[in-house]
């Protein structure tokens, strides 16, 4: 994901890839160190802060909007599981699927941008209708 994001030459996609990776690293460390309600509360803090960063990125582009909503919903789910429902439900499957969605979304956006860059380069070299010239 990070390699595709860096190859796409988009600062927004690269920043999102780094932020998703940092979010995953902090979540993994907390999973190893904390347990129970402290773990769920720590996940809430991580997801809420990530949602705020993506919200700040949303002011300029549409790319981080789905990531903002995903982390906002995750933060609300953590608070709901901890305080409203008062169940000790495992949040790991939810976080794993959310991380998978983030990786797929950021990678797909990076690949789409790479395709657009290659088409623009092919047009500049004289390709027909943005298609790649035959080798």
Long-range contacts (C-beta under 8 A, 24 or more apart in sequence): 1-103, 1-106, 1-107, 1-110, 4-106, 4-107, 4-110, 4-111, 4-114, 5-106, 5-107, 5-110, 7-110, 7-114, 8-109, 8-110, 8-111, 8-113, 8-114, 8-117, 9-113, 9-117, 10-109, 10-110, 10-113, 12-57, 12-60, 12-61, 12-63, 12-64, 13-63, 13-106, 13-109, 13-110, 13-113, 15-57, 16-54, 16-57, 16-63, 16-64, 16-67, 16-106, 17-106, 17-110, 19-50, 19-53, 19-54, 20-67, 20-99, 20-102, 20-103, 20-106, 23-47, 23-50, 23-71, 23-99, 24-99, 27-95, 31-92, 36-88, 37-82, 37-88, 39-91, 40-78, 40-81, 40-82, 40-91, 41-78, 41-82, 43-74, 43-78, 43-91, 43-95, 44-75, 44-78, 44-79, 44-82, 47-71, 47-72, 47-74, 47-75, 47-78, 48-72, 48-75, 51-75, 63-109, 66-105, 67-102, 67-105, 67-106, 70-98, 70-101, 70-102, 74-98
